[in-house]
Amino acid sequence: MADYQSPKDRAYTETLINSAKKEAAAFLNLKYTAERKDGAIPVKYRELMSVAVALTTQCAYCIEAHITNAVQAGATREEIAETVFIAAALRAGGAVGNGLMAMRMFEEATQQTP
């Protein structure tokens, strides 16, 4: 396979939705609710949060959609850039946090007797 993720994959959207209608409806309702414009958090900030999450989950489609939405909501290049580095720092912080757990697990594993 030459490429694993391609804009051509969007042609399968209806196929995916129609193959799991209840699950798709639940997902789309959650997405709609999370992305609503009448929440306490302004749209621009919702979109910047969405960009950060999309960057950490590495969903190219989500990155594209939420960058576009953020720009339409008034986000600047500088806000996008800061969002990138905040997401990177938190992703790295997560590795450190899990590293602390790994150290505890190592200690527990080396203290156990067979």
N, C-alpha and C positions, 0 to 999 in steps of 0.2 A: 504494500500500500504506500503510495507516494506521499500522501498527506492525511493527517488524522483529523484535522479540524479545518473546515473550509466554509466560506459563505454559502456555497452550494448546498450545504447541509440544511439550510433553512427551508429548502423545498420539502423536507420531511416533517415540518411542524404539524400540519394537519394529520398526517399519518400517526405521529406520536400521540397527539391529543385524542384522536378517535380510537386509538388502541387501548387507552386507559382513561375513559371519560370521567369517572368519578374522581380519580386521583388528579387528573388534569384540572378539573373544575375546582377542587380544593386548593391546588397550588396557585391557580390563576386568581382565585379569590383572595388568598393570602398576599400575593404580589400586588393586586389592586389595592387592598387595604393598606399595606405598608407604603405604597407609593402615592397615597391620596394627597390632595393639595390642601385639604382643610384641617390638617393635624396641627398640633401645638408647635411642631418643628417646621420651620419654613422649608419650602421645596428645595431651595439651593442647598441647604444643609443636609436634607434627606439624600439628595443626589451625591453630595460629596462623601457622605457615609457609605452610600452604595458603591461609589467608585473605590473606596478603601477596601470594602469587603470583596468586591470583584477582583481587585488586585491580589488579595491574599488567597482567594479561591482559584485564581488564575483562569477565570472564565472569559475568554476573548469576546464572546457575544455580550456578556454583561458589561465588560469594560467599555466596549463600543457604545452600547445603549446608554449607559449612565454618564459617560463623558459627554455625549450629545445632549442628554437631558440637563446635565449640570451647566453646560454652556448656554443652553436655552433659558435656564433659570438665572443666568447672570454670573456664573462662576468665571473667574479670571484664570489666566495661565499660571499665575503665581499660586492661586488657591489649589489648582490641580497639582502643581509641583509639590506644595507642602503636604497635600493629601497623600501623594506617592510616598514621601519619606516618613510620614506618620505611620502609614500602613506597614512600611518596611521595618520600622523600629518596633512596632507591636508584634509583627511576625517573628522578628528576632527575639523579642522579649518572651514570646511564647516558648521558643526553643530553650531559653535559659530556665524558664519556670519548669518545663518538663525535664530539663537537665537536673534540677534539684530533686525531683521525684526519682529520676534514674539513679542518682547517688544514694538515696534512701533505699531503693530497691536493691542496689548492689550490696549495700551493707546488710540488708535482711537476707539476701541470697547467700552471702559468704558466711553468715553466722548460723545458718541452718545445718543441722547434721542429718545425714542420710538415714 
